[in-house]
Amino acid sequence: MKTLLLIDAGNSSAKWCLLKDNNLNEQQRCNYNDKPPQQCIDQIINQCANEIEAVFIVSVLGDDLIKQVQSSCFLNKLQFHNVISQKELAGILNGYDDPSKLGADRFVAMIGAKHIYPKDHAFIIIDSGTATTIDALDATGKHWGGLIFPGVDLCTDSLLKSTQQLPLWGSNKVRSKPELFAKNTSQAIQSASILGLAGAIDSVSQSMEKELKNATKTIKIVCGGNTKILQPYLQSSYAFDESLVMLGLKVIAGNTHITPLK
């Protein structure tokens, strides 16, 4: 059976899985830190090249990265598939005025939710990483649109950049438990970033759920790199699924004809 490499190239890291016999292995992560994203992705491809036939990638990093990844796949004689947002795919109807402008990771996450979770349900999908996106999807697969918030670190960094005397909590990522009554400035910034974002997610999700007016259940799903940070402070009922984008890539790959180049 064919083995495929699925890559989710985000702003701060690349997540990846192998898909074999319609089964995903455990999701792995390569953090960029101070190295170019392409270096991480080349490392992943080279590590897996001998056992895979094709690469499926969804990226938020622009055309230059995609061209570099395509070149790496060509050198390794691998089929290359760049997954982008479009008007309609795999039962999802894109709600953006210009469908190509919707973040491809958001589009793929909706595909994952629609195909993996129970049918005839509406969805609210929260993906919190560098940015935090909230998208609404009704039971027919129609995307109603969504919102974009800063992620936890962007919330912190935006304040620190304008206040040079404050401790650089955002630079060393030292996180303690958020406190409602913080006793120092660094803790106050950290706590506000996490509790404020969690509160915004709860509020927006509840408002979207009311607007959907769906006769069946609405499932609210949280995914992304900040899932574990936010989870203890979210008040509503959510499913937590860090592999939602990978599940969407699995659906897309399963419906794509693969002809090995080796």
C-alpha positions in Angstrom: 0.0 0.0 0.0 1.1 3.6 -0.6 2.6 5.6 2.2 2.0 9.4 2.1 3.6 12.2 4.0 1.1 14.9 5.3 2.6 18.2 6.4 0.9 21.2 8.1 3.3 24.1 7.8 2.3 26.8 10.3 3.9 30.0 11.4 6.1 28.6 14.2 6.4 24.9 13.4 5.7 22.2 10.9 3.5 19.3 12.0 3.6 16.0 10.1 2.2 12.5 9.9 2.6 9.4 7.7 -0.6 8.0 6.2 -0.4 4.2 5.4 -3.2 1.8 4.8 -5.6 4.7 5.6 -4.1 5.0 9.1 -2.3 8.0 10.5 0.7 7.5 12.7 1.3 9.9 15.7 1.6 13.5 14.8 5.1 14.9 15.1 6.4 18.5 15.2 9.5 20.3 14.0 9.8 23.8 15.6 11.5 26.4 13.5 13.1 28.3 16.3 15.9 30.3 14.6 16.0 28.1 11.4 14.1 28.7 8.2 10.9 26.7 7.8 12.2 25.1 4.6 15.1 23.5 6.7 12.6 21.8 8.9 10.5 20.6 6.0 13.5 19.3 4.1 14.6 17.4 7.2 11.1 15.8 7.4 11.1 14.9 3.7 14.6 13.5 3.7 13.8 11.4 6.8 10.8 9.8 5.1 11.8 9.8 1.4 12.6 6.1 1.2 9.1 5.0 2.4 6.7 7.5 0.8 5.3 8.1 -2.7 3.8 11.6 -2.3 3.7 14.7 -0.1 0.6 16.6 0.8 1.2 20.0 2.3 -1.0 22.8 3.7 0.9 25.9 4.4 0.3 29.5 5.6 3.8 30.6 4.7 3.4 31.7 1.1 4.3 30.8 -2.5 8.1 30.8 -2.0 8.1 28.0 0.5 5.7 26.0 -1.6 8.1 26.3 -4.6 11.0 25.1 -2.4 9.1 22.1 -1.1 8.0 21.2 -4.6 11.7 21.3 -5.7 12.6 19.0 -2.7 9.9 16.6 -3.7 11.1 16.6 -7.4 14.7 15.8 -6.3 13.4 12.9 -4.2 11.1 11.7 -7.0 7.9 12.2 -5.0 4.5 13.4 -6.1 3.7 16.9 -4.7 0.3 18.2 -3.7 -0.2 21.7 -2.4 -3.6 21.9 -0.7 -5.2 25.3 -1.1 -8.6 26.8 -0.2 -11.2 26.7 -3.0 -14.9 27.3 -3.4 -15.9 23.7 -2.7 -14.1 20.5 -1.8 -15.0 17.3 0.1 -18.4 18.5 1.1 -17.3 22.0 2.4 -18.7 25.1 0.7 -16.2 28.0 1.4 -18.0 31.1 2.8 -15.4 33.7 2.0 -16.1 36.3 -0.7 -12.9 35.3 -2.3 -12.5 31.6 -1.5 -8.7 31.6 -2.2 -8.2 34.1 0.6 -9.4 31.8 3.4 -6.4 30.3 5.2 -5.8 26.8 3.8 -5.3 25.3 7.2 -8.7 26.6 8.3 -10.3 25.1 5.2 -8.6 21.7 5.7 -9.6 21.7 9.4 -13.3 22.1 8.4 -12.9 19.1 6.0 -11.5 17.1 8.9 -14.3 18.0 11.2 -17.0 17.3 8.7 -15.7 13.8 7.8 -14.4 12.6 11.1 -17.1 13.7 13.5 -20.8 12.7 13.4 -22.7 13.7 10.3 -25.6 16.1 10.4 -23.9 18.3 13.0 -22.9 21.9 12.8 -19.3 22.8 13.9 -17.5 25.7 15.5 -13.8 25.2 15.0 -11.2 27.1 17.1 -7.6 26.8 15.9 -5.2 28.6 18.3 -1.6 28.9 17.4 0.3 32.0 16.4 -3.1 33.4 15.5 -6.5 32.1 16.8 -9.2 31.5 14.3 -12.9 30.7 14.9 -15.0 29.3 12.0 -18.6 28.3 11.9 -19.8 25.4 9.7 -23.4 24.4 9.4 -24.8 20.8 9.1 -24.9 21.0 5.3 -21.2 21.8 5.1 -21.6 25.5 4.4 -19.0 27.7 6.0 -20.6 30.9 7.4 -17.3 32.7 7.9 -15.2 33.4 11.0 -12.9 35.6 13.0 -9.2 35.9 13.6 -7.7 36.9 17.0 -4.0 37.1 18.0 -2.7 34.0 19.7 -1.4 33.9 23.3 2.1 35.0 22.4 1.0 37.7 20.0 -1.3 39.2 22.7 1.7 39.3 25.0 4.3 40.5 22.5 2.1 43.4 21.2 2.1 44.9 24.7 5.7 44.2 25.5 6.9 46.0 22.3 5.4 49.2 23.5 6.5 48.9 27.1 10.3 48.6 27.3 10.4 48.5 31.1 8.3 45.3 31.4 9.9 41.9 31.8 10.2 40.0 28.5 7.9 37.2 29.4 7.1 36.8 25.7 10.7 36.1 24.7 11.5 33.2 27.1 8.0 31.6 27.1 8.1 30.9 30.8 4.4 30.4 31.7 3.0 30.0 35.1 -0.6 29.4 36.1 -2.8 32.5 35.1 -4.0 34.4 38.2 -7.1 36.6 38.2 -5.4 38.8 40.8 -1.9 39.0 39.5 0.8 40.3 41.9 3.4 41.5 39.4 3.4 43.0 35.9 4.8 40.0 34.1 2.2 37.7 35.6 -0.5 40.3 34.9 0.3 40.3 31.2 0.6 36.5 31.0 -2.7 36.0 32.8 -4.6 38.5 30.7 -3.3 37.0 27.5 -4.5 33.5 28.4 -7.7 34.3 30.3 -8.7 37.1 27.9 -8.3 34.8 24.9 -10.2 32.0 26.6 -13.0 34.4 27.4 -13.1 35.7 23.8 -13.3 32.1 22.5 -16.2 31.2 24.9 -18.1 34.4 24.0 -17.7 34.2 20.3 -18.4 30.5 20.1 -21.6 30.9 22.1 -22.8 33.7 19.9 -22.0 31.7 16.7 -23.8 28.7 18.1 -27.0 30.8 18.6 -26.7 32.3 15.1 -26.4 28.9 13.4 -29.9 28.1 14.7 -29.2 24.4 13.9 -31.8 21.8 14.8 -29.1 19.2 15.6 -26.1 19.4 17.9 -23.3 21.9 17.4 -19.8 20.5 18.1 -17.2 23.0 19.2 -13.7 21.8 18.5 -10.4 23.3 19.7 -7.2 22.5 17.9 -3.7 24.1 17.3 -0.6 24.6 19.3 -2.2 26.5 22.2 -4.8 23.8 22.9 -3.3 22.6 26.1 -2.6 26.1 27.4 -6.2 27.3 26.9 -8.1 24.1 27.8 -8.2 24.6 31.6 -9.7 28.1 31.2 -12.5 27.5 28.7 -15.9 27.4 30.3 -18.1 25.9 27.6 -18.1 22.3 26.3 -15.4 21.6 23.6 -13.8 18.6 21.9 -10.0 18.9 21.9 -8.3 17.6 18.8 -4.7 18.7 17.9 -4.8 16.5 14.8 -7.8 18.1 13.0 -5.8 19.5 10.1 -4.1 16.1 9.6 -7.5 14.5 9.6 -8.6 16.9 6.8 -5.4 16.2 4.8 -6.1 12.5 5.2 -9.6 12.9 3.6 -8.1 14.9 0.7 -5.2 12.5 0.2 -7.6 9.5 0.2 -9.6 11.1 -2.7 -6.5 11.9 -4.8 -5.0 9.5 -7.3 -1.3 8.8 -6.6 1.0 7.6 -9.3 4.5 6.9 -7.9 7.4 8.7 -9.7 10.1 6.4 -8.5 
